[in-house]
Amino acid sequence: MKEGNVDMVTILGPTATGKTRLAALLADKIKGEIISADSRQVYRGMDIGTGKDLDDYVVNGKRIPTHLVDIANPGTEYNVFAFQRDFLQAYADIRHRKRLPVLCGGTGLYLEAVLNGYRLQEVPENIGLREKLSHLSDAELTELLQTYGTLHNTTDITNRQRTVRAIEIKEFEKTHPVKEKFPPIHSINFGIFSPREMVRRRVTRRLKSRLENGMIEEVQHLLEEGLKPEQLTFYGLEYRYVTQYVTGEITYDEMFSKLNTAIHQFSKRQMTWYRRMEKRGIVIHWIDGRLAEAEKVQVCLEMLA
């Protein structure tokens, strides 16, 4: 492969489209190493619910080196600022060793934080502001957040804790403009696109498999380790609904139905985010998800060569 001016390859796509496997197969061909762009796979012990399909990283009997997986403890808050910091360290390390970084994930905010290169900064807690915000309803918080302008991350308004944090960041940025610039990175970006019905079948099949192979037990273990139910719901759909089932709020059938529907809706939102990324100038070369694995790899190699 002629690397040319390419500093990095990015593989993105909605959930259940096979992006992790493609990233591993491609990395094997181009002497690459994977940097995960997944906001939940950073957490140790949260494997099944976050979709850490570790077998996907094994190619020809060897595991492709992977960064930013299992680097934070459950119960802590990992954010996009921390991701940028850790990404830059991993990226520099991989490039220093003359290998090619392969950024792979579905978290649009994390992907865009690198590909569009807007520099973020660490924002401390503002206890006084949080006290004032505590008296507002969820609807009032959402309305306040929207007064700061277009939301980069629509998930900020799906959880009260996230909304408060987003307002806290916006207030901090008023008086603390970002000084450092994000280093320019020339990435060639591939997205996997599959027909909606195909994604729906994969999502449902994968959900059944995960529930039958330890996802419920994983949530039970996390609760036994001291995490509170409200903490687990912060970590996304799977943990929210499975926690409700484990704590007796809903039945198994209710959990499966609600979770299955929610993941389908999440997949749609991911595609909407990627389309917005394209409108903001990020070029994504889309690959038909119905192609065989070897064909997808070949498409990438031809674009890179």
MOGIHU-V820850 format. One line per field, one symbol per residue. phi: phi as a letter, one per 20 degrees, with the letter a starting at -180 (. if undefined). burial: b if it has 9 or more other C-alpha atoms within 8 Angstrom, else e. Layout:
phi: ???
burial: ???
This chain:
phi: .eflefeadddcqffmdnffffffffgfedldcedfdcfdffefmdeffemfefffeeclncefgcdmdldcegnedecffffgffffffgfffffemddfcfbrdegffgffefemeedbfdffdffffffffeefgffffffgffepfefcfffdebgfffffffgffffffdcffdfefffcededddeccggfffgfffffffgfffecofffffgfffffofegfffffeoggffffffffenfcefffgffffgfffgffffffffffffgffeoeeceedffeffgfffffgffffff
burial: eeeeebbbbbbbbbebbbbbbbbbbbbbeeebbbbbbbbebbbbebbbbbeeeeebbbbeeeebebbbbbebebeeebebbbbbebbeebbeebbeeebbbbbbbbbbbbbbbbbebebeeeeeeeeeebeebeebeeeebbebbbeeeeeeeeebbebbebbbebbbbbebbeeeebeeeeeeeebbbbbbbbeeeebbebbbebbeebbeebbbebbbebbeeebeeebbbbbebbbbbbbbbbeeeeeeeebeebbbebbbeebbebbebbeebbeeebebeebbbeeeeeebbebbbeebe
